[in-house]
Amino acid sequence: MKNYIEERAIEIARYIIENNATVRQTARQFGISKSTVHKDVTERLTQINPSLAREARKVLDVNKSERHIRGGLATREKYAHMHCG
């Protein structure tokens, strides 16, 4: 594996852990696709640094389990603004 890919995978994991970030937020921050973020954390990082991979995975799993709640709140907010005016 190329050195810069390994470094990126580690940086991505640290960003996710420190910022409690979602895959989408991380992808936007690093200018890469969501699938690249996912692959870096789930596949590449487990080979490079398994403990860091597990930590990042925990954050992503929590975010995934809360995803439907955030989506509902965003929708409610959207319609609240539409009916105000």
N, C-alpha and C positions, 0 to 999 in steps of 0.2 A: 504494500500500500504506500502511496506517495506520502511524503512527510507532511506536506501542507494539509492533506486530507485528515491525517491523524490530529494535527494541531487544531484544525477547524472543529472536529468532532469533540475534542476536549473543551474548546472555547464555548461551543454550543451548549454542552452539558452544564458548564459552570453558569452560563447566562440563564438557562432554564431554572436551575436551582436557586440562584441568587435573586432572581426577579419573579419567581413563581410563574414563569411565562408559559404561554400556550405554544403549540407548534406553529400556529399562524403568526403570533407575535415574533417568535424567534426567526421564522423564515423572512419576515419583513425586515427585522433588525440586521440580518446577515446578507440580505439580498439574494437568497436562494429559495428553492421551491420547498413546499411543505414535505414532499416525499423525500427530498434530500435530508431535511432535518430528521425525519423519522428514521431513515436508513442509517444516518450517522449515529443516532442514539441507540437504536435497537440492534444493529448489526456490527458496525465498525467499532463502536466504543466498547462493546462487550469483549472484543479481542484485545483492545488497547488497555483499558482500565475498567475491569468489571464492577468494582465498587462504585465508581463514579457513574457508570451506566445504570446501576440499580437505583441510585439516588435520583438521577434525572427521570428515570422511568416512573418512580413513585409520584413525582410532581405531575408528570404528564397523565398518569392514571387518574389522579385526583381531578385534574382539569377536565379530563374526558368524562368523568362521572358527573361533573357539575355543568357540563356543556348545555344540556337541555334547559337548565335553570337560567343561565346567562342569556340564551336565545329568547326565552320567554320574556325576560325583563327588557331586552332590547326592543322586542315587538311592542310590548305595552308602552314603553317610552315613546316609540315612534308614533303610535296612534294617539297618545295623550297630547303630543304636540300638534297633530293634525286637527284635533277637535277644539283646540284653544282659540284658533284664529277665526 
